[in-house]
Amino acid sequence: MPIIAPSLLSANFLQLEKDCNMLNESQADWFHLDVMDGRFVPNISFGPMIVEFISKATTKVCDVHLMIEEPEKYAEQFKNAGANILTVHLEACKHLHRNIQQIKSLGMKAGVAINPHTPVSLLEDILYDIDLVCLMSVNPGFGGQKFIPQTIEKIKQLKTMCVQKNLKTYIEIDGGVTLDNADSIIKAGANVLVAGNTVFKASNPINAIAELKSK
């Protein structure tokens, strides 16, 4: 069964505690927390303080996705805020190995995200050092976008690379995941589904999570 990581970006921030409690009672495995700086992506979301409040409201894994420039300046703050997994963007890191070493030294699992236009082959030299790859299946910055179909081929390529290297890397898909396309995403080789609107805009979010989990 896939790991389900609802994206809190789609939650109701006036009722954040209520939404956290709902996820705690659901089959969701991780909380996916999107941090945006208005520089790397054309939007601003939230920072370490919100992550800290959310992490205190759950015992589930806090999967923090940094869509920011210079992530090395903030890695320790996110660790202190409660991040269990910290993912940085390949495109934002001039010294990616150093970024990964920093995250690991702080005691977190390390992830690398790539944008839709970035080839999977660029992960070749870092794959042994990381725990997770986040394939962006929309252009990062905003929720509610449609899944980019070419992502399926990228999942297959990445899965082949992991099998060849005998790695059990998490393959996470972020953007446009729905009940309709989840099957094809999982069959291609992904094992972590980030879902925002599919969960939080559903008439029954707990049922939507259960349905994703059963794929």
C-alpha positions as CSV (number, residue, x, y, z in Angstrom):
1,M,0.0,0.0,0.0
2,P,1.2,3.5,-0.7
3,I,2.2,6.1,1.9
4,I,-0.4,8.9,1.9
5,A,0.9,12.3,2.7
6,P,-1.9,14.9,2.7
7,S,-0.7,18.4,1.8
8,L,-1.6,20.9,4.6
9,L,-1.3,23.7,2.0
10,S,-4.9,22.8,1.1
11,A,-6.1,22.7,4.7
12,N,-8.3,25.4,6.3
13,F,-5.9,27.5,8.3
14,L,-8.7,28.9,10.3
15,Q,-9.4,25.4,11.5
16,L,-5.9,24.0,11.4
17,E,-6.1,22.0,14.6
18,K,-9.4,20.4,13.5
19,D,-7.8,19.4,10.2
20,C,-4.8,18.0,12.0
21,N,-7.0,16.0,14.3
22,M,-8.9,14.7,11.2
23,L,-5.6,13.5,9.7
24,N,-4.6,11.9,13.0
25,E,-7.8,9.8,12.9
26,S,-7.4,8.9,9.3
27,Q,-5.2,6.4,7.5
28,A,-2.8,9.2,6.4
29,D,0.8,8.2,7.1
30,W,2.6,11.6,6.8
31,F,1.8,15.3,7.0
32,H,3.2,17.0,3.9
33,L,4.3,20.6,4.6
34,D,5.1,22.9,1.7
35,V,7.3,25.8,2.5
36,M,7.6,28.5,-0.1
37,D,9.7,31.7,-0.1
38,G,8.4,33.8,-3.0
39,R,11.8,33.5,-4.6
40,F,12.3,29.9,-5.7
41,V,8.5,29.7,-6.5
42,P,6.1,32.6,-7.1
43,N,4.2,32.1,-3.9
44,I,4.7,32.4,-0.1
45,S,3.2,29.8,2.3
46,F,4.6,29.4,5.8
47,G,7.7,28.8,7.8
48,P,9.1,27.0,10.8
49,M,6.6,28.4,13.3
50,I,3.6,26.8,11.5
51,V,5.6,23.6,11.1
52,E,6.2,23.6,14.8
53,F,2.5,24.0,15.7
54,I,1.5,21.3,13.3
55,S,4.3,18.9,14.5
56,K,3.0,19.3,18.1
57,A,-0.5,18.3,16.9
58,T,0.5,14.9,15.5
59,T,2.7,11.9,16.1
60,K,2.8,11.2,12.4
61,V,5.8,11.9,10.2
62,C,6.2,15.5,9.3
63,D,7.4,15.6,5.7
64,V,8.7,19.1,5.1
65,H,9.2,20.2,1.4
66,L,11.4,23.3,1.1
67,M,10.6,25.2,-2.1
68,I,13.1,27.9,-1.1
69,E,16.5,29.3,-2.1
70,E,19.4,28.7,0.2
71,P,17.8,25.9,2.3
72,E,21.0,25.4,4.2
73,K,20.2,28.6,6.2
74,Y,17.0,27.1,7.6
75,A,17.6,23.4,7.9
76,E,18.3,23.5,11.6
77,Q,15.2,25.7,12.3
78,F,13.0,23.1,10.6
79,K,14.7,20.3,12.5
80,N,13.9,22.2,15.7
81,A,10.4,22.8,14.5
82,G,9.8,19.0,14.3
83,A,10.6,18.0,10.7
84,N,11.3,14.3,10.3
85,I,12.0,14.4,6.6
86,L,13.5,17.5,4.9
87,T,13.4,17.8,1.1
88,V,15.3,20.4,-0.8
89,H,15.2,21.2,-4.5
90,L,18.0,20.1,-6.8
91,E,17.5,23.3,-8.7
92,A,18.0,25.5,-5.6
93,C,21.2,23.9,-4.3
94,K,24.6,24.8,-5.7
95,H,26.2,22.2,-3.4
96,L,23.6,19.5,-3.2
97,H,25.8,16.9,-1.5
98,R,26.7,19.4,1.2
99,N,22.9,20.2,1.7
100,I,22.2,16.4,2.1
101,Q,25.1,15.9,4.5
102,Q,23.7,18.8,6.6
103,I,20.2,17.4,6.8
104,K,21.5,13.9,7.7
105,S,23.8,15.4,10.4
106,L,20.8,17.1,12.0
107,G,19.1,13.7,12.3
108,M,16.5,14.0,9.6
109,K,15.8,11.9,6.5
110,A,16.9,13.7,3.4
111,G,14.9,14.2,0.2
112,V,15.6,15.8,-3.1
113,A,12.8,17.3,-5.3
114,I,13.0,18.0,-9.0
115,N,10.8,20.2,-11.1
116,P,8.8,18.9,-14.1
117,H,11.4,20.1,-16.6
118,T,14.4,18.5,-14.7
119,P,15.6,15.1,-16.0
120,V,15.6,12.2,-13.6
121,S,19.2,11.4,-14.8
122,L,20.5,14.4,-12.8
123,L,19.8,12.4,-9.6
124,E,22.3,9.7,-10.6
125,D,25.1,11.0,-8.4
126,I,23.0,11.8,-5.3
127,L,20.7,8.8,-5.2
128,Y,22.8,6.7,-2.8
129,D,22.9,9.5,-0.3
130,I,19.2,10.3,0.0
131,D,16.1,8.6,1.4
132,L,13.4,10.2,-0.8
133,V,12.9,11.7,-4.3
134,C,10.0,14.0,-4.7
135,L,9.0,14.3,-8.4
136,M,7.0,17.4,-9.0
137,S,4.1,16.5,-11.2
138,V,3.0,20.2,-11.5
139,N,5.0,23.4,-11.6
140,P,5.6,24.2,-8.0
141,G,4.1,27.1,-6.2
142,F,0.4,26.6,-6.2
143,G,-2.1,23.9,-5.2
144,G,-4.9,22.6,-7.4
145,Q,-3.0,22.2,-10.6
146,K,-3.5,19.3,-13.1
147,F,-1.1,16.4,-13.2
148,I,1.6,16.5,-15.9
149,P,1.2,13.2,-17.8
150,Q,5.0,12.9,-18.6
151,T,5.6,12.3,-14.9
152,I,4.5,8.7,-15.4
153,E,7.5,8.1,-17.6
154,K,9.8,9.9,-15.1
155,I,8.5,7.6,-12.3
156,K,9.4,4.5,-14.4
157,Q,12.9,5.8,-15.1
158,L,13.5,6.6,-11.4
159,K,12.2,3.3,-10.3
160,T,14.5,1.5,-12.8
161,M,17.5,3.5,-11.4
162,C,16.6,2.5,-7.8
163,V,16.2,-1.2,-8.7
164,Q,19.5,-1.2,-10.5
165,K,21.2,0.3,-7.5
166,N,19.3,-1.9,-5.1
167,L,17.9,1.1,-3.3
168,K,14.6,1.3,-1.4
169,T,14.3,5.1,-2.0
170,Y,10.9,6.6,-1.4
171,I,9.4,7.8,-4.7
172,E,7.0,10.7,-3.8
173,I,4.7,12.3,-6.3
174,D,3.6,15.8,-5.6
175,G,0.9,17.6,-7.5
176,G,-2.4,16.8,-9.2
177,V,-2.8,13.4,-7.5
178,T,-6.4,12.3,-7.7
179,L,-8.4,9.1,-7.1
180,D,-8.5,8.7,-10.9
181,N,-4.8,8.7,-11.6
182,A,-3.4,7.2,-8.3
183,D,-3.5,3.7,-9.7
184,S,-1.3,4.5,-12.7
185,I,1.1,6.5,-10.5
186,I,1.6,3.6,-8.2
187,K,1.9,1.0,-11.0
188,A,4.7,3.2,-12.5
189,G,6.6,2.7,-9.3
190,A,5.7,5.5,-6.9
191,N,5.1,4.7,-3.2
192,V,4.3,8.1,-1.6
193,L,1.3,10.1,-2.8
194,V,1.0,13.8,-1.8
195,A,-2.6,14.9,-2.0
196,G,-4.0,18.3,-1.3
197,N,-7.4,19.2,-2.8
198,T,-8.2,15.5,-3.3
199,V,-8.3,15.2,0.4
200,F,-9.2,18.5,1.8
201,K,-11.9,19.4,-0.8
202,A,-13.5,16.0,-0.6
203,S,-17.0,15.8,1.0
204,N,-15.4,13.1,3.3
205,P,-11.6,13.6,3.6
206,I,-11.2,10.5,5.8
207,N,-12.9,8.3,3.1
208,A,-10.8,10.0,0.4
209,I,-7.6,9.1,2.3
210,A,-8.8,5.5,2.8
211,E,-9.5,5.2,-0.9
212,L,-6.1,6.5,-1.9
213,K,-4.6,4.1,0.7
214,S,-6.3,1.1,-0.9
215,K,-4.9,1.7,-4.3
